[in-house]
Amino acid sequence: MVNDMVKCPYCGYEGEFKLLKTWRYRWWNVYLYECSNCHGRFRYQVDPTGKYKSYVMRVGVRRSQKKMQEKTS
């Protein structure tokens, strides 16, 4: 599977991620993942031809756990 070599850009976790969505953007295959450790969402963009280097991009705004707990309290 594609996410074998991906690392979470938020917490650095290397393992299994939840695949939320896939699509094509120009020559890229794009995968939207959610980290099972910190629940951060990120995109992994892969060029299937190998011409361009694959990369990981953070998606959305991440709030710290402390701020999230303060809002619910």
N, C-alpha and C positions, 0 to 999 in steps of 0.2 A: 504494500500500500504506500501511497505517496508520503504520508506523515511519519514514516520511519526515521527520516533524517531532519525533522523539523524540531526547533526548540522554541518554547513559549517566550515571546519578547517581553512579557511582564515579569514572570517569576523564574524563568530559566528551566522550567520543567521539561524533561525529555521523556516522552512516553506516549500513551494513546490519547488522542484528542477526539472530541465529538465533531464529526463533519456535518456542518449545517447546510451548506449550499455549494454548488459548483457551477461555473459558467465560463464562456470564452470571451476574452477581451482582446481584440486585434489578434496577435499571434500567441497570446498567453492563455494557458489553462489556469483558472483562478479557483482556489479552494478556500472557503470560509470555515474556520475552525473555532471551537471553544475549548479552552484549557480545562481539563478535569481537576486540576489542582487549585487554580485561582479564579476560574470562570471568566478570564479575559478572552475577548474575541480578537482574532487576527486573520489576515489573509496571507496565503502562500501562493505566489505567482510563479508558474513554471513555463518555460519555453520548451515545448516538446521536441523541437529540432535541435536544441542544445546550443543555438547561436548566441543567445543571451543568458546571462547568469540568473538563476532563480533567486527569489528573495522573499522575506517575511515583512509584513507591514501591519502595524497596530491599527485597530479599527475602533472608532468611537472614543468617548471620554471614560476613563476609569477613575472611579472614586476610591479613596482609601477605605479600608475596612473600618477604621475608627470613625470616619465621617458617616459611613453608611449605618453604623450602629447607633450613632448619636441621633440620626434622623428618625430611626424606628423607636427610640426610647422616649 
